[in-house]
Amino acid sequence: MDWKTYEWKNQKAGPKGEILNHANFICALCKGKGLIKNNNRCPACLGAGTVKVSPPAVICAYCNGAGRSIQNRDLACSICKGKGVVGVSSEASKPCPACKGKGREKGGNFPCLLCKGKGMVAKNNL
């Protein structure tokens, strides 16, 4: 048997737009440390380093999975609340036709109104 070490703190949740079926993810805001600036407890994971999102989920298109606001890097993303991932309504989802999966309005920094910043919409909604 070949044993391999697995460093879970450096795991990537998955590519943007891919449907993720697991529920536990590394917190994007604190990068799994549980602490943010000045050793304060992370507000997204409450110091645990991991967050739980009901599957199916996708990487947050609005902040690109960083968990930080694009206007102010010291604040959590308003779409994923700092988790880096967001739940979607069903596995039958496709990239949003309005924002092309970017999660933002064309030419702006506001969340897309159709997908609400997630970058994905249910196939049966359109």
Backbone bond lengths (Angstrom), bond angles and torsions (degrees), N, CA, C in turn:
res aa  C-N    CA-C-N  psi(-1)  N-CA   C-N-CA  omega(-1)  CA-C   N-CA-C  phi
1 M - - - 1.455 - - 1.525 108.15 -
2 D 1.301 115.40 135.99 1.460 121.91 -179.59 1.526 109.19 -99.12
3 W 1.314 118.07 116.41 1.462 121.86 179.41 1.510 109.92 -93.21
4 K 1.326 115.72 137.95 1.463 121.30 176.91 1.510 107.93 -127.57
5 T 1.321 116.07 142.60 1.462 119.25 175.44 1.518 108.43 -83.24
6 Y 1.303 115.29 144.09 1.456 121.21 -179.89 1.520 107.93 -126.02
7 E 1.299 116.42 116.09 1.455 121.40 -179.54 1.523 108.33 -94.40
8 W 1.334 116.49 97.11 1.464 120.83 -173.80 1.511 113.16 -67.44
9 K 1.333 119.50 -22.89 1.469 120.55 -178.64 1.523 111.83 -69.45
10 N 1.339 117.45 -22.85 1.463 120.11 179.73 1.516 112.37 -101.53
11 Q 1.321 117.76 10.73 1.461 120.76 -178.83 1.516 110.24 -66.08
12 K 1.288 114.99 147.95 1.458 121.30 173.33 1.513 106.76 -104.20
13 A 1.313 116.84 141.07 1.458 120.88 -178.26 1.524 111.09 -69.01
14 G 1.303 117.89 -36.88 1.459 122.52 -178.40 1.512 109.85 151.40
15 P 1.327 117.21 170.29 1.460 119.77 178.83 1.526 112.08 -69.34
16 K 1.299 115.75 154.04 1.464 121.52 179.03 1.522 109.37 -61.74
17 G 1.337 116.06 132.44 1.454 121.56 179.31 1.519 114.44 90.97
18 E 1.320 118.09 -11.79 1.469 121.03 178.46 1.524 109.38 -81.23
19 I 1.313 116.95 136.97 1.460 122.07 178.14 1.526 108.12 -75.17
20 L 1.329 116.88 124.74 1.457 123.02 -179.64 1.525 108.59 -106.45
21 N 1.310 116.69 131.22 1.457 120.22 -175.27 1.516 114.40 -105.56
22 H 1.314 118.86 3.84 1.459 118.42 175.83 1.524 109.64 -97.82
23 A 1.319 116.62 163.86 1.460 120.96 -170.74 1.524 113.76 -104.31
24 N 1.323 119.14 -23.72 1.466 121.78 -176.89 1.521 110.52 -103.85
25 F 1.335 115.34 132.40 1.455 121.85 -178.26 1.523 109.26 -135.63
26 I 1.312 116.20 156.07 1.460 120.69 173.28 1.520 108.12 -71.66
27 C 1.310 116.72 135.67 1.462 121.80 179.37 1.530 109.69 -62.82
28 A 1.324 116.46 126.97 1.460 120.99 -178.82 1.522 111.87 -77.16
29 L 1.315 117.53 -31.95 1.465 120.85 -175.59 1.525 111.49 -66.79
30 C 1.328 117.64 -44.44 1.476 120.78 -179.01 1.522 112.26 -104.28
31 K 1.335 117.35 -0.10 1.462 123.68 -179.23 1.530 112.09 58.94
32 G 1.330 116.28 35.11 1.451 121.56 175.70 1.513 115.76 84.81
33 K 1.322 117.54 2.80 1.469 120.63 -178.27 1.523 113.08 -84.92
34 G 1.322 117.43 -25.38 1.457 121.22 -178.27 1.517 113.38 86.30
35 L 1.326 116.91 -9.03 1.468 122.01 -179.28 1.519 109.94 -127.57
36 I 1.324 115.85 147.41 1.456 121.22 173.41 1.529 108.19 -118.43
37 K 1.302 118.01 -159.94 1.471 123.21 -176.55 1.529 112.89 -43.05
38 N 1.303 116.12 141.40 1.470 124.28 176.10 1.532 112.99 56.41
39 N 1.347 116.12 31.54 1.471 122.72 179.05 1.526 113.87 56.34
40 N 1.321 116.75 33.93 1.457 121.63 174.15 1.524 109.41 -85.51
41 R 1.319 116.48 147.84 1.456 121.17 179.31 1.524 109.52 -66.27
42 C 1.303 116.22 136.10 1.461 122.25 -178.49 1.528 110.11 -64.92
43 P 1.341 118.13 128.85 1.465 120.00 -179.77 1.529 113.65 -74.53
44 A 1.329 118.30 -20.43 1.466 120.47 -178.57 1.524 111.69 -78.04
45 C 1.323 117.57 -44.05 1.468 120.93 -176.90 1.524 112.61 -107.86
46 L 1.323 116.64 -1.03 1.471 122.95 -178.43 1.525 112.36 57.30
47 G 1.329 115.41 33.94 1.459 121.04 175.85 1.508 115.12 88.97
48 A 1.329 118.86 -2.24 1.466 121.85 -177.19 1.529 112.80 -78.28
49 G 1.326 118.00 -28.47 1.463 121.08 -177.48 1.518 112.71 89.73
50 T 1.327 116.97 -16.90 1.462 121.25 177.07 1.524 109.32 -127.29
51 V 1.317 115.26 154.51 1.461 121.41 178.85 1.522 108.95 -126.39
52 K 1.303 116.25 156.12 1.462 122.11 179.42 1.519 108.73 -115.55
53 V 1.319 116.35 128.99 1.457 123.08 177.68 1.525 107.21 -131.25
54 S 1.305 116.96 131.31 1.463 120.48 -179.79 1.521 110.51 -64.17
55 P 1.334 117.29 126.46 1.465 119.37 177.61 1.521 110.92 -71.83
56 P 1.291 120.36 155.28 1.452 127.56 -3.94 1.523 111.72 -74.42
57 A 1.317 115.24 151.68 1.463 121.39 -177.80 1.527 109.63 -138.29
58 V 1.329 115.70 164.14 1.468 122.34 175.91 1.529 108.27 -138.72
59 I 1.314 115.94 160.16 1.462 121.35 173.07 1.527 107.47 -63.59
60 C 1.317 117.40 136.82 1.460 121.60 179.81 1.530 109.44 -61.92
61 A 1.331 116.22 118.32 1.461 121.22 -178.96 1.523 111.46 -73.85
62 Y 1.320 117.22 -30.46 1.461 121.01 -175.69 1.536 111.96 -65.39
63 C 1.346 117.36 -43.41 1.471 120.50 -179.84 1.528 112.25 -107.38
64 N 1.341 117.10 6.55 1.461 123.05 -177.24 1.522 112.55 58.56
65 G 1.317 116.65 31.30 1.458 121.25 176.94 1.517 114.78 80.26
66 A 1.340 117.39 7.19 1.467 120.90 -178.63 1.525 112.42 -79.11
67 G 1.325 116.99 -24.33 1.461 120.91 -179.91 1.517 114.26 80.54
68 R 1.317 117.18 0.89 1.467 121.55 -177.95 1.519 110.71 -113.09
69 S 1.318 115.69 147.88 1.454 121.88 177.85 1.522 109.97 -63.29
70 I 1.329 116.39 141.68 1.466 118.34 179.24 1.515 112.15 -78.69
71 Q 1.335 117.91 -19.20 1.458 120.61 177.56 1.525 111.80 -85.61
72 N 1.325 118.17 -36.59 1.457 122.63 -177.93 1.521 108.18 -138.79
73 R 1.316 117.47 106.27 1.461 122.87 -173.75 1.532 113.52 -64.14
74 D 1.328 118.58 -11.71 1.466 121.28 178.38 1.528 112.57 -86.64
75 L 1.325 117.18 -7.95 1.460 121.51 -179.12 1.526 110.80 -106.30
76 A 1.324 115.92 154.57 1.457 120.95 176.20 1.526 109.74 -73.45
77 C 1.311 116.14 151.68 1.465 122.77 177.07 1.528 109.16 -60.19
78 S 1.317 116.79 136.33 1.464 120.70 -178.00 1.535 112.26 -74.45
79 I 1.311 118.58 -16.82 1.463 121.59 -178.72 1.530 110.85 -88.80
80 C 1.326 117.78 -52.54 1.468 120.89 -176.66 1.524 113.06 -96.40
81 K 1.313 117.38 -3.55 1.481 122.94 -179.72 1.528 112.43 59.85
82 G 1.334 116.88 30.42 1.458 122.01 176.88 1.518 114.49 91.83
83 K 1.315 118.41 -5.63 1.468 121.33 -176.95 1.526 112.57 -75.08
84 G 1.321 117.80 -31.84 1.463 121.21 -177.92 1.519 112.93 91.41
85 V 1.322 117.29 -15.31 1.465 122.72 177.48 1.524 109.13 -131.43
86 V 1.323 116.09 152.41 1.463 121.65 178.43 1.525 109.26 -133.90
87 G 1.305 115.87 147.66 1.453 120.70 176.56 1.515 110.82 -77.12
88 V 1.330 115.90 146.18 1.465 121.21 175.28 1.519 108.13 -117.12
89 S 1.323 116.07 162.97 1.460 120.02 -172.60 1.522 113.49 -69.14
90 S 1.325 118.29 -35.40 1.464 119.70 -179.48 1.519 110.02 -155.31
91 E 1.334 114.70 164.81 1.466 119.30 177.30 1.517 111.12 -70.61
92 A 1.321 116.64 -20.03 1.460 121.47 177.75 1.520 108.79 -84.34
93 S 1.316 116.48 68.07 1.461 122.18 -179.51 1.515 109.70 -117.88
94 K 1.318 115.16 157.57 1.460 120.76 177.00 1.519 108.53 -139.93
95 P 1.341 117.83 161.86 1.467 119.76 178.56 1.519 111.47 -58.05
96 C 1.306 115.45 142.05 1.466 121.88 -178.62 1.527 109.94 -62.96
97 P 1.344 117.83 127.62 1.466 119.81 179.50 1.527 113.27 -72.05
98 A 1.323 118.47 -24.09 1.464 121.15 -178.45 1.534 112.03 -73.24
99 C 1.342 116.98 -43.95 1.471 120.37 -176.87 1.518 112.02 -108.54
100 K 1.337 117.36 0.25 1.471 123.09 -178.64 1.524 112.30 60.31
101 G 1.344 116.48 32.77 1.452 121.27 176.41 1.519 115.35 84.04
102 K 1.333 117.44 4.78 1.470 120.75 -178.13 1.524 112.75 -83.94
103 G 1.320 118.30 -21.49 1.455 122.06 179.11 1.520 114.32 82.76
104 R 1.329 117.42 -1.16 1.468 121.71 -178.69 1.517 110.07 -124.83
105 E 1.326 115.22 151.88 1.465 119.96 174.76 1.522 108.90 -63.71
106 K 1.300 116.30 148.41 1.458 121.32 -179.25 1.527 110.92 -59.14
107 G 1.317 116.75 125.17 1.460 121.98 177.88 1.518 114.81 74.19
108 G 1.324 119.01 14.89 1.457 120.94 -178.10 1.517 112.82 -143.55
109 N 1.320 114.71 -179.07 1.456 120.79 179.89 1.519 113.07 -112.70
110 F 1.325 117.36 11.13 1.456 120.65 178.49 1.520 109.46 -87.54
111 P 1.338 117.82 148.91 1.466 119.69 177.67 1.531 111.44 -62.54
112 C 1.318 115.22 145.35 1.464 121.77 176.45 1.526 108.92 -62.31
113 L 1.320 116.80 135.37 1.459 121.21 -177.98 1.524 112.79 -74.60
114 L 1.319 117.96 -28.88 1.461 120.89 -177.47 1.537 111.32 -74.28
115 C 1.329 117.07 -48.47 1.474 120.05 -177.10 1.527 112.66 -98.56
116 K 1.316 117.47 -2.78 1.468 123.43 -179.17 1.529 111.92 60.23
117 G 1.332 116.71 34.84 1.461 122.40 175.94 1.514 115.12 85.07
118 K 1.321 118.81 -3.21 1.467 121.63 -177.96 1.522 112.96 -79.12
119 G 1.326 117.12 -25.88 1.461 121.08 -179.50 1.514 113.18 85.97
120 M 1.329 118.61 -6.64 1.462 123.10 -178.47 1.527 109.60 -129.93
121 V 1.327 115.98 146.16 1.459 122.61 174.55 1.523 108.20 -132.30
122 A 1.318 116.54 154.58 1.464 120.58 176.88 1.514 109.92 -67.02
123 K 1.324 116.63 140.15 1.466 120.70 -178.24 1.512 112.18 -62.42
124 N 1.321 117.84 -34.18 1.465 120.13 -176.89 1.512 113.45 -79.62
125 N 1.357 118.56 -7.16 1.465 121.24 178.90 1.525 112.86 -81.45
126 L 1.307 117.12 -15.98 1.470 119.36 -176.39 1.495 111.35 -117.65
